[in-house]
Amino acid sequence: MTTPRTTYVTTTIPYVNARPHLGFALELVQADVLARHRRHRGDSVRFLTGTDDNSLKNVLAAEAEGVPVQDFVDRNADAFAALRDPLALSFDDFIRTSRDPRHRVGVERLWRRCADSGDLYRKHYEGLYCVGCEQFYTPAELVGGRCAEHGTEPRPVAEENWFFRLSRYADQLHALITSGRLRIEPAVRRNEVLALIEGGLHDFSVSRSQTRARGWGIPVPDDPDQVVYVWWDALGNYVTSLGHGTDDPAYDRWWTGATRRSHLLGKGVVRFHAVYWPAMLLSAGLPLPTDILVHDYLTVDGRKISKSGGTTVDPAELAAEFGTDAVRWWLLREVPRVGDADFTRERLVARANADLAGGLGNLVNRVVTMAHRFRDGRVPERSTAEGAPAEGTERLAAVCRAVRGQVDDALADFDFRRATAAVWRIVQEADRCVDATRPWELARAERAGDRAAGDRLDEVLAALVGACRTVADQLGPFLPESAARVAAQCAPTDGRLPVARPLFARVGEA
């Protein structure tokens, strides 16, 4: 008997300097699909998300609004947590780094373990600091003197901080990544990280002065004049949420003992997750993530969706306007594995109406209507009559048999567009089967006394209902609400299918 896998799926934790936007919703939905898919396949799964509260960006935003920092952070963190229902998310845990009692003790434990390894030291530093990235940059890393991510000019900063000996771990990181023990997908991001390591890694600052941090953040252990650098603080959430630093057995189950430890993140924070974080874990003597899964950006008119950049789309408002599954479907069907995707409401509407209302909804309605019209709502047993299978049913059965493996392979490659396309091939093949077999003509011939036509009709209806059930089963991780409606429409009560009813309303601009 195969032992079930234990899978730990995480998102990044975003700054709460503003309300959530659609770019982060993409990551949440992708992580939700992976978590639901692995549960569907029998894994034990823990899905974590949360908010990064201890950031200077949050402090500055609160000051600009004239409200206490904790009140400001709590309000926006509530908005992130509230995405559960609008996006139909199944996360098991939500951590808030300024509030959760698990977090501080875990960060302090991680700090002390790295200190015990001799990897933390103090020195005076002067550099260019991007508040948006919460990172120092060298002039060579800037584009025209500006941060490539935010388009802003970094501020000159001079102070004494604690540093982490990142340079000590360059060779180990390179070996882990090239061997695949630390898997980074897609390959373009893996190559980017390898190039960064091969170019030389420099120790990085892991604390900030209490003065510059405005007194916000976790004090450095045994050095209260400094606070822990927000990225050190935030990256630790993956283990602090499991009780690292306490006796919580969740840490041993979901980190040390997990089969897969998968981090999802955007391409702008690859350096932190694929270089800084693994090096911190190596220093602390802790296991590394197994998978770093990187998505590109959503854009509006070619500009990255960003809270600070003024290009933002509220996912909760979008779901209220068009429906949860319309939003999820666009994110999963339209966003490529590599490359940015430009969002418009018109594209979301077109995809939902073509695929959901006009595609799946129309197919299920036709099939159930034919089952009632020709067999009083009863799903026939597959015909065992002699002769070749009815044209189209054999191809449809083959597509249904193949879909499970195709979805597994696509999601293992972190390719949601390919995974949803595999499920959608069943819808397309079922439509072709209806056109090829013309069940209404088989019913007419049966009424005229052709028993073979009746057997063929049984075969076709059984194949079509079976295909709809397969779609419902495989669609569950992607569109849980729609999949449940399809499954209910194809589940007999007292031997008969429910009367056909529209499963999807066409959506449009308000």
N, C-alpha and C positions, 0 to 999 in steps of 0.2 A: 504494500500500500504506500502510495506516494505521500510524503509529509508535506502539508500545505506550506507555501512560501509565506514569509512575513515581509511585508512591503511598507516602507515609510516614505510618504510623499509630502513634499513641502513646497511652498511658494516662497519668494522673497517677502520680507515684511516692509511695506512702503512707509515713507515719511508721511506724517499726518498734518503737513502744513496747509493742506486743502482737502476738499472732498475727493472721493475716488473718481477715477476716469476710466474710459473704456480700454485703454492700454493695459491697465492692471487687471481689468475684468477678463481680458484674453488669457492671462496667466492663470487666474483663478479657475476659469472654465477648463483649460487644458489640464490642470492638476486634478480637477474634479473628474474628468473623463478617465484619466489614468487610475485614480483611486476606485471609481465605480467598475472599471473594466477588470481590475485585478480582483476585486470582491466577487464579481460575476464569475471569474475563473477559479474561485475557491480560496484565494489568498486571505490571510489575516492582514488587514490594512489599517494604518493610521494616517490621516490626512491633516496636516497642520498649516494654518496660515495665521496672520496676526498683523500687528502694527509696530513700526519703529518710532517710538516716542521720544527717545533721548537724543534728539538732533538739534543742532544750532538753527537749522532751517525752521524747525517748529517754534523755537524761542523767538526768532525774528518775526515770524508771521503773527505770533500771539502779541508781541509788542506793537506791531503795526496796527493790529485791531484793538489794542488797548484793553486786553482781557488777561487774567492770570493764565500762566502757561498750562497748568494742569487742567483748568477748565477748558481751554482751547483744545488741548490734546484729547481730552475725554470726548468732547463733542464730535470731533472728526473721526476718532477711533470708532465711536458708535456707528458712524455712517459706513465704515468699512465692514464692521461686523454685520450690519443690517443688509449686506448684499446677499446673505444666505438665501432668502426667499425669492427676491427678484431674479437671481441667476440659478436657482434650484441647486445650490451647493450642498455637498455632503461632508464638509470638514468636521473632524472629530475634536479638534482643539483650536482655540484662538488665543494667542498670547499678546498681551499689551506690555511692552517692556518697562513702562513707567509705573505700572500698577500690579503686575503679577508677582506675588511673593516668591515664586520659583526662580525668577530671573536674576535678581541681584546676587543671590547666594551662588548660583551657577556661574555667573560671570566672574565673581571673585575666585571661585575654585579654579576656573580655567586660567585666570591670570597667575595664580600662585603655582600651578603646575608648570606653566611656561617659565616662570621665574626660577623654579627649582631646576629646570633644565639649563639655566644660564643664558636664556635667550632674551632677557629684558635688561636694558641699561638706559641711563639718563644721559642726555647731551643737549647742548645748545643748538638751535636750528633756525635757519632763516630760509624762507621759501615762499612760493606763490600758492595761495590757497583758494580753491573754488568751493564756496559754501554750498552750491548746488550739488556737487559731487561729494562734499565733505572729504576732500582729498588734496594733498599737495601735488603740484606739478612742476617739472623742470621747464625752462623756456623751450627746449626742443620738443616737448610733448604738446605744446600749444599750437594752434592754427591761427596765424596772424595775430599772435598775442592773446588769443581767446581760447577758452575751453571748448573743445570740439563737441562736447555733449550739450552744453547749455548756451554756447555763444556769448558768454560773459567773460570779462577780464578778471582773472584771479587777483585776490588782494595780497599784498606783501605782508608776511607775518614773521615775527622774530620772537622766539621764546624757548625755554628749556622744557623738553618733553621726555617721556619714556619712549624708547625705540625697541622694535622687535627684530631679531637677527634673521630676516627673511633670506639673506644671501646664503646662509648655512644650508638651506634646503633646496637649492636650485637643482642639483643633480638628482636627488630623490624624486622631486616632482617631475622632472623630465622623464625619468625611468618609469614612474607610475603611469604617466599619460601615454607614452609610446607603447607600453605593454598592454594597455587597455584595462589595467586594474582600476584606474580612475578614468572612466569613459566620459568623453565630452562629445556631445552631438549638437548640431551637425559638424561635419569634418572641417568646414571653413572656420568654425570657432576653435576647434582643437588645434588647427594649424596656427591660428592667431595666438593662442596661449603658448604653444611651443616656441613661436618666434619671439614672444616676449621673454620667455625664460632664457632662450639662447642669446638674446641681446644683453643679458646680465641683470640679475635681480639685486635691488638695493634695499637695505634695511628701511623700515618705514615707521613713522611716528604713531604710537598707539595710545597717546594721552593728549589732553588739552588742559590749559590752565583753567582753574575755576573762574578766573576773571573773564577770559574770552568765552567760556561756556555759559556765562551768566549764572553760574551756580546750578546748572541743570545737568543731570546725568549721574552716573554711578561713580562715587569717589574711588580713586585708585587705592587698592589695599595698602595700608601703612604709609600713604602719602596723600593726605586729604586736600592738599592744595591743587591736586590734579584730578581730572575726571577721565574715565576710560573713554577712549576714542569711539565715536558712535559706530564705526564699522566693526570694531572688535566687539563692542556691546551687541550689535544687531546680529552678527554672524553666530554668536553664541546661542541665539534663541533655538537653533536646531537641536541643541542638547539640553539647554536649561529648561525647555518646555517638557522634557522627559525626566526632570528631576536630577540632572547631573549636579553633584555636590550635596545630594541628600541620599537617603536610603530608598528612594522610590524605585520599585522594580521595573517601572516603565523604561528606564534608561537601558537596562540590560536586555529587555525584550525588543525594543524598537530601534536601538542604536547598535549596541554590541552584538545582539543576536539576530538582527534583521538580515534577510536574504538580499534585499535591495534597499538602498538609501538614496532616494532620487530627489535632487534639488531642481526645481524649475526656476528660470530667471530670464531676464531680458539681456540683450547683447551689450547694453551699456554697463553692466556690473559683472562682466565675466572675470575681470582681473581679481576682484575681491573674492569671488566664489571658487575660482579654479586655481588661484595662486595663493592668496593670503590665507584663506580658510583652511585648505589642506595643510599648509605649512604650520599654522597654529595647532592643528590636530596632531601633526607629527611631533611637534615640540612637546605637547601635553601627553603624548603616548596614547592617544585615543584613535579608534578606527576612523577611516575616511569615508566620505560618501562614495557610493559606487557609480553614480550617474550624475553628470552635470548636463542638464537639458536646456538648451538656449533657444529662445524665440527672438525674432526680429521685431520691428516696431509697427504699430498702427500709425497711420498719418491721416491728416485732413488737408486736402489741397497740397499734398507733398510735404507737409510739415509734421514732425513728430507730435503725437498727442502728448501733452505735458501740462501738469498743474501750473507750473511756473511760467510756461511759455505762452499761455493764453489760448492754446488749442486744446480744448477739452470737450469731451462728450460724456454726459452722466449716464452710466449704465442702468441705474435704477429707473431713471426717467425714460430711458429708451425701452426698457422692458415693460414699463407701465403703458407706453404708447403702442408698442407693436407686439408684445407678448414675450415671455421668457424664452420659448423655444425658437422664435424668429431670431432673437439676438444670439443665442447659443449657436444656432445653425449657421448664421453668417460667419461667426468667428471660427467655426470648425471647417466649413466647406470652402471658404474664400481665402483664408490666410495661408500663404505657402510656407513650406518648411524652411526655406531660405528666401530672404527678401522681404522688404516692407510691403504692407498692404494698405491701400488708401480707402478710407471709410467714407461712404455717403449713405444717407437714409434711403436714397433711391435704389442703391445696390442691395441693401438689406431687404427692402420690400420686394424687389424683383426675385431675389433668391427664395424668400419665404413663399411667395405666391407660386413660383414655378415648381419648386420641389415639394413643399408641404401641402398646400391647398390643391395645386394642379397635378402633382405627382402622386405622392403616397396617399393623400386623402381621397383622390379620385379613384385610385386603384382599389383601395379597401372598400369603398362605397360600391363600386361596380361588382366586385367579387361577392360581397355579402348580398347585394340585391339579386344577383343571379342565383345564389344558393337558395334564397327564398322563392324566387320565381320558378325555378326548375325542380327544387328538391324540398320545398316547404321549410327551408331554413336548416335542414339537416345536412351535415357534411358527409358526403359519401365515402365509403371505404375505397381505396384505390382499386381500380378494376384489375381482375386477373384474367380477363378474356384473352383469347389467343390473338396473335397479330402484333405488328409493330406498335410501339407506343405512339400516342397521338402526337402529331407534329408540334414541337415546341415544349412539351412537358419534360422531355429528357434533358434538353438544354437548361431548362429552369431548375430541375433537380440538381444538375451539376453545379450551377451557380450557387445554389443554396448550400450544397455540401462544402464548397470551397471558401465560403465567406468567413467562417471562424478563423481559419488559419491565416487568411489575408489580413483580417483585422489585427490579429495577434502580431503578425510580422510588421505591419505598418506602425502600430503603437510602440513596438519595441524599437523602431527607428525614429520615434518621436515625430511621426508624420500623420497629422490628424486629417489632412485633406485626402490622403490616399486611403486612410481607414474609412472615412465616410463614403468615399467613392465606391469602396468594396461593398458596403451595405446597399448603396443606391443601385448597384448593378442588378440586384434582385428586383427592385421596382421596375427598372427598365426592361429586364427580361420577362417579367410577368406581364407587362403591357404587350410585349411582342407575342407572348404565348396566347393572350386573348385574341389579338389580331390574326394569328395564324390558325387557331383552332375554331374560332367563331362559335362559341357555345350555343348561341341562339339558333344556329342552323342545325347543330346536333340535336337540340331539343325538338325542333320541328320534324326532323327525320325520325326521331324516336316516337313522336306522336303518330307518325305515319306507319309505324310498325317495324322500324329498323332497330332491332335489339342491339346490334353492334354499335350503332350511334349512341344509344343509351349508355352502354358500357364506356364508350369514349368520353361521354359527357361526365360520367362519374369520375373518371381518371383526371379530366381537366379541372373540374371543380375541386377535387381533393388536392391537386397540385397547387392550385392558386391559393386556396385557403392556407395550405402548408407554407407557401412562400410568404404570405402576409404574417403568419405566426413567426417565421424565421426573422423577418424584418423587425418585428416587435422585440424579439429576444436580443438580437444583435444591436439594435438601436438604443437599448436601454442606457448604456453609459453616456451616450451623446445627447439624447433628448429623453430624459426619464419620463417627463409628463406625456409627451406624444407617444412614446413606446407603450405606456400604460393604457392609453386610450385605444391604441390599435389592438393590444392584447385583449382588452375587454370586449372589443367589437368582434373578435374572432374566437371567443370562448363560449361554447354552448351552455345554455341553461335548460335542464330537462331535455337535452338532446337537440335543441335548436339554437342557432345563433341569434343574438339580439337583432331586432329590426335595424336596417342600415340607417345611419344618421351622419350628417356632416361632422368630420373630425377636426377640420381646420377651417377657420374663417379666412377669407382673403383679407390681407392687411393693406393699408394705404396711408398716405399722408393725412394727418389730421387737418 
